[in-house]
Amino acid sequence: HYTENGFFPQAQTVWEQLLNSSFVPSVQFISRLFDAYAKHGKFDEVIDTLRYVDMRNFSILPDVYSLAISCFGREGQLELMEDMAKEMASRGIHICSRTANAFLLYCSIFGSLKEMENAYGRLKKSRFLIEKGAIRAVASAYIKERKFYELGEFLRDVGLHRKNVGNLLWNLMLLSYAANFKMKSLQREFVRMVESGFRPEILTFNIRTLAFSRMASFCDLHLSI
């Protein structure tokens, strides 16, 4: 409560009392504390809390590292996020799939394309599957920079036939062609989508309709509708 509301002297007093007690923090408590510190830009306190958990040799240390990475990432503190990831690796603490995806997500939002692609390379090397949120973030980064060829290569690398995110991937592929006004490629990819067993949804047809309208392809627009 004190930390969330910016009463840091009071919060520090309570924290010191906890340090001298047998208090064992839960992951949920640490998560809320990190969010409160981040809200006020108190990133040193996040690191100090992690050091306390480490010093007391609590079993939740891997989870706290993951929380710190997500905390720094949400605030665009990519250097601190990178430092935490390197520290985990140096200590032999494995990064889980959720944390690796979060790392990629925040690199996509706040970092350069090179930083994002490096993060994706590490995720692939770890053999984790990229999740929907990270896919959207990477795609948005490429679209923002009008890197439509790179977007297509990324989507193919992820795997257009993944059932759990298939429609998202196909729609993004169609969008990459539509944005580049490659109508023939868009049509071919749409046919492949249907032949691969994926059912077009309203977003699929919205992408096609917008593309055909901008190119004045009225016959294709009529057939699509």
Solvent accessible surface area in square Angstrom, and as a share of the most:
residue,aa,sasa,rsa
1,H,157,0.70
2,Y,88,0.33
3,T,9,0.05
4,E,56,0.25
5,N,77,0.39
6,G,26,0.25
7,F,96,0.40
8,F,55,0.23
9,P,102,0.64
10,Q,79,0.35
11,A,14,0.11
12,Q,87,0.39
13,T,73,0.42
14,V,61,0.35
15,W,30,0.11
16,E,84,0.38
17,Q,113,0.50
18,L,39,0.19
19,L,63,0.31
20,N,135,0.69
21,S,51,0.33
22,S,98,0.63
23,F,58,0.24
24,V,98,0.56
25,P,2,0.01
26,S,53,0.34
27,V,42,0.24
28,Q,128,0.57
29,F,74,0.31
30,I,0,0.00
31,S,33,0.21
32,R,156,0.57
33,L,21,0.11
34,F,2,0.01
35,D,66,0.34
36,A,4,0.03
37,Y,17,0.07
38,A,7,0.06
39,K,140,0.59
40,H,69,0.31
41,G,42,0.40
42,K,68,0.29
43,F,34,0.14
44,D,101,0.52
45,E,55,0.25
46,V,0,0.00
47,I,37,0.19
48,D,85,0.44
49,T,3,0.02
50,L,0,0.00
51,R,99,0.36
52,Y,10,0.04
53,V,0,0.00
54,D,38,0.20
55,M,141,0.63
56,R,76,0.28
57,N,133,0.68
58,F,28,0.12
59,S,107,0.69
60,I,29,0.15
61,L,20,0.10
62,P,60,0.38
63,D,62,0.32
64,V,0,0.00
65,Y,0,0.00
66,S,13,0.09
67,L,35,0.18
68,A,0,0.00
69,I,0,0.00
70,S,24,0.15
71,C,0,0.00
72,F,0,0.00
73,G,0,0.00
74,R,109,0.40
75,E,78,0.35
76,G,25,0.24
77,Q,64,0.28
78,L,28,0.14
79,E,146,0.65
80,L,42,0.21
81,M,1,0.00
82,E,49,0.22
83,D,73,0.38
84,M,6,0.03
85,A,14,0.11
86,K,126,0.53
87,E,41,0.19
88,M,1,0.00
89,A,74,0.57
90,S,93,0.60
91,R,114,0.42
92,G,54,0.52
93,I,30,0.15
94,H,167,0.75
95,I,50,0.25
96,C,57,0.34
97,S,36,0.23
98,R,164,0.60
99,T,4,0.02
100,A,14,0.11
101,N,6,0.03
102,A,16,0.13
103,F,14,0.06
104,L,0,0.00
105,L,48,0.24
106,Y,25,0.09
107,C,7,0.04
108,S,9,0.06
109,I,98,0.50
110,F,99,0.41
111,G,24,0.23
112,S,58,0.38
113,L,40,0.20
114,K,147,0.62
115,E,79,0.35
116,M,3,0.01
117,E,76,0.34
118,N,73,0.38
119,A,4,0.03
120,Y,29,0.11
121,G,36,0.35
122,R,110,0.40
123,L,5,0.02
124,K,98,0.41
125,K,176,0.74
126,S,60,0.39
127,R,221,0.81
128,F,60,0.25
129,L,120,0.60
130,I,7,0.03
131,E,77,0.34
132,K,89,0.38
133,G,40,0.38
134,A,3,0.03
135,I,0,0.00
136,R,126,0.46
137,A,12,0.09
138,V,2,0.01
139,A,1,0.01
140,S,66,0.42
141,A,13,0.10
142,Y,11,0.04
143,I,54,0.28
144,K,167,0.71
145,E,90,0.41
146,R,155,0.57
147,K,82,0.35
148,F,14,0.06
149,Y,158,0.60
150,E,65,0.29
151,L,0,0.00
152,G,4,0.04
153,E,78,0.35
154,F,11,0.05
155,L,0,0.00
156,R,113,0.41
157,D,73,0.38
158,V,19,0.11
159,G,23,0.22
160,L,17,0.09
161,H,118,0.53
162,R,39,0.14
163,K,150,0.64
164,N,106,0.54
165,V,6,0.04
166,G,0,0.00
167,N,37,0.19
168,L,22,0.11
169,L,0,0.00
170,W,4,0.01
171,N,3,0.02
172,L,21,0.11
173,M,1,0.00
174,L,0,0.00
175,L,56,0.28
176,S,5,0.03
177,Y,32,0.12
178,A,10,0.08
179,A,22,0.17
180,N,65,0.33
181,F,84,0.35
182,K,102,0.43
183,M,28,0.12
184,K,159,0.67
185,S,20,0.13
186,L,0,0.00
187,Q,56,0.25
188,R,128,0.47
189,E,7,0.03
190,F,31,0.13
191,V,76,0.43
192,R,114,0.42
193,M,0,0.00
194,V,72,0.41
195,E,136,0.61
196,S,34,0.22
197,G,59,0.57
198,F,15,0.06
199,R,205,0.75
200,P,29,0.18
201,E,72,0.32
202,I,133,0.67
203,L,87,0.43
204,T,0,0.00
205,F,70,0.29
206,N,81,0.42
207,I,14,0.07
208,R,14,0.05
209,T,46,0.27
210,L,106,0.53
211,A,3,0.03
212,F,0,0.00
213,S,51,0.33
214,R,149,0.55
215,M,82,0.36
216,A,58,0.45
217,S,29,0.18
218,F,138,0.57
219,C,97,0.58
220,D,43,0.23
221,L,28,0.14
222,H,140,0.62
223,L,132,0.65
224,S,16,0.10
225,I,156,0.79
